Amino acid sequence: MLTPAVLSVDLNALARNYHTLEALTGVPVHPVVKADGYGLGAAPCAKRLMAEGARTFFVARAAEGLALRTSLGSEPTIYVLDGCHGEIAGALKAANVRPVLNQPAQMAAWAAAGGGACGLQIDTGMNRIGFRPEDAPEMFAGLELVLTHLACADEPANPMNRQQRDLFAVSVQRYPGVTRSFANSSGCFLGRDFQFDTARPGVALFGGGPEGKPDTRIAPVATLLADVLQVRDVPAGESVGYGRGFIADRPVRVATVATGYADGVMRSYSPRGEVWIANETRPLLGRVSMDVCAVDVTGLDVSVGDKAELFGPNRPVDAAAAAAGTISYELLTSITTRVPRAYTQ
């Protein structure tokens, strides 16, 4: 029990999701592996996706792009969504990592570094980063990709999806022959006319549903398992955990499970969190602590060393995230480095 909590990553499920999204969109899928592959390990996940046919990847930060280039070698195309500033442009150029240019200063920095292949982001309504359509530059040497980002793709009926799609279609007319990338994870599910030339999914590859809830088309990739450290009987009237967060109104059998907020299991799971244990879904009791949480195992055959599944095939990551009042993106990227990653393939 050297590492009583482990995050298992099913690379076969990752591959299935990749091919599912290929079939669904009908266009090449360019995976987003930012934030260390949504917490699951950018390098091992990208290497498996390369084996499945992926040749272009996206990250958020320049440092992520440089690290991924070192891991993957010279073959794949890597884009940095943040773009480049100052000396970072030279580092990207040297490593053959492409910035997605978002503002005039980045265009100038990239040109000063020697220019070359790059992307361009047009902000079609999210007002985050990128050129407004009316301010976007004309076609320039080295431009190979134009993209935008959907703000409401997880709400399929939201009219903003169509508004952004139509604005993007008009905006990219000034860039003939340039690859157009539009759909994010949820956008992959909006229909073929939202796909343009390439899709750019992230969390859907790693098991997150397109509407923030489980979807049978997306296979679970990550499983967080933790050992039971102790099992005890708590009489009626006694409490469990800090602040007497749970007071037993009947005799309760409680398992102490070896994972807490230092592992990324959010304190906000209290009081709605659940785990899968002994083939049942059971509630957490009281507050999640730094290193452990308590589970109601009354009536179950549970012993020290048994496993509790915080999320995985029996406890979908979207459902687990909802119980913590968050989304699968935050849940996955919150799992800390104290929890080792184990890969199956």
Secondary structure by P-SEA (a helix, b strand, c coil): ccccbbbbbcaaaaaaaaaaaaaaaccbbbbbbccccccccaaaaaaaaaaacccbbbbccaaaaaaaaaaccccbbbbbccccccaaaaaaaaacbbbccccaaaaaaaaaaccccbbbbbbcccccccccccccccccccccccccccccccccccaaaaaaaaaaaaaaccccccbbbccccccccccccccccbbbbccccccccccccccccccccbbbbbbbcbbbbbccccccccccccccccbbbbbbccccccccccccccccbbbbcccbbbbbcccccccccccccccccccccbbbbcccccccaaaaaaaacccaaaaaaaccccbbbbbcc
